[in-house]
Amino acid sequence: MIRISAFADEVSRDPREQLDVLEANGIRHIELRSIHGINVLDLGDAQHAEFRAMLRDRGFGLSAIGSPVGKIKIDEPNDFHIQRFQRALDLADFYGTPLIRVFSYYMPPGDAPAIHRAEAIRRMTDLARTAAERGVSLLLENEKGIYGDTAARVLDILETVDMPSLSHAFDPANYLEVGQSIDEAWEMLRPRVTHFHVKDYDCKAHKHVAAGLGDGQIPRLISDAVAHGYDGFFVLEPHLVIADLSFGFTGPERFGDAARALKGILDAHKIAYS
């Protein structure tokens, strides 16, 4: 059965309000990116312990650690970032989720991506190898400005690294923002998609919209994914109010619109979900 999750910090900075709004919309999983306005990797141990207790008390689980690993410049030193990756691995153990969202490093503006291919592959290989040793799987998300911003480069990373511990978190809106054909991206990457971020984008209006109202072909992709055996999370990341480089916000009122849109798609295609 398909499971719905959400980046709950799109609702509120307050973790209790996050859970209240998700619960009101029938959603029982969270992609943990931040609480109290603090990134998941920067929260203290006591804050994590309190939040884990809150999740357990209210019957919530995590779909993944929504880490920012790989969201630094590819020509910056990587040692400190690797320490943060170790923190993400420890948190995956702490919360009992085997999944961590990662990225493939920002390229300097104007540089030809080919210049940075070898370093991107090397870093992603190191991450995937370490994750495998810890029994964790990494979800590589596509994003504007990252080495893996287009489907071809995402596929290049996945094929070259070639480890079960690294697969793809498909984000339709992020592909649209770099001019990537959704048809081409999906055909190329569907066998490697193990996570799906439900974020749609209206290319003419240049804004994020609820699932099915933009150019991301989300209803078709969801139906096709399930028809081909997809058995994972559809994770709401609507960005309906704010869509910055490192932050998205939808708010409690608009989040209900986003949740109803996704559930309407699943219902229309007779896809069971929880």
FENVEN-V883088 format. One record per pair of residues at least 12 apart in sequence whose C-alpha atoms are under 6 Angstrom apart, sorted by the first residue. I is the first residue (numbers start at 1). GAP is how many residues later the second one is. If there is no record, write none. Layout:
<<I/GAP> <I/GAP>>
//
This chain:
<<1/271> <1/272> <2/229> <2/230> <2/271> <3/230> <3/270> <3/271> <4/229> <4/230> <4/231> <5/24> <5/25> <5/230> <6/24> <6/25> <6/229> <6/230> <7/23> <7/24> <7/230> <9/25> <10/238> <10/239> <10/240> <11/239> <11/240> <11/241> <13/22> <13/23> <13/24> <14/22> <15/20> <28/32> <29/31> <29/32> <29/33> <29/34> <30/32> <30/33> <31/31> <31/32> <31/33> <31/35> <32/33> <32/34> <33/33> <64/35> <64/36> <65/35> <66/35> <67/34> <69/33> <70/32> <70/33> <70/34> <70/35> <71/32> <71/34> <72/33> <72/34> <73/32> <73/33> <73/34> <74/31> <74/32> <74/33> <98/38> <98/39> <99/37> <99/38> <99/39> <100/38> <100/39> <101/37> <101/38> <102/37> <102/38> <103/37> <103/38> <104/42> <104/43> <104/44> <105/41> <105/42> <106/39> <106/40> <125/36> <128/37> <128/38> <132/33> <137/28> <137/29> <138/27> <138/28> <139/28> <139/29> <139/30> <140/28> <140/29> <141/28> <143/31> <151/34> <167/25> <168/24> <168/25> <168/26> <169/26> <169/27> <170/26> <171/26> <172/44> <173/26> <173/27> <173/28> <195/38> <196/38> <197/38> <198/37> <198/38> <198/39> <199/38> <199/39> <200/14> <200/16> <201/13> <201/14> <202/12> <202/13> <208/32> <209/31> <210/48> <211/50> <211/51> <219/46>>
//
